[in-house]
Amino acid sequence: QVQLVESGGGLVQPGGSLRLSCGASGIIFNNYAMSWYRQAPGKEREWVARIFTSGLITNYADSVKGRFTISLDNAKNTMLLQMNSLKPEDTAVYFCNYQGRQGFYWGQGTQVTVSS
């Protein structure tokens, strides 16, 4: 069973930066996709960014393109999300997601609040 644990959330002022981490364990097969999603209060969960381990192809939602960067640290079995130029509308709980041969798994989420 895949287990995912997010960290790195917090309170930041508009224009600031945060880096989220997602530690993964229990992944057996090499080729899979890891994603970040977020859910703001009263809104549906939305996809933010995705990285494919095969070829390290990345995709981003239009709302974060150019500001967020997704990456993998294979040595540490960790997925990262570098978030720059943060806006109040980025405030949400951010979730890590695994999708592959072992199924579909979520982490517990980490809160990001962008406010002055």
Secondary structure, DSSP 8 states (H G I E B T S, - for coil): --EEEEE--EEE-TT--EEEEEEEE---SS-EEEEEEEE-TTS--EEEEEEETTTT-EEE-TTTTTTEEEEEEGGGTEEEEEE-S--GGG-EEEEEEEEETTEEEE---EEEEE--
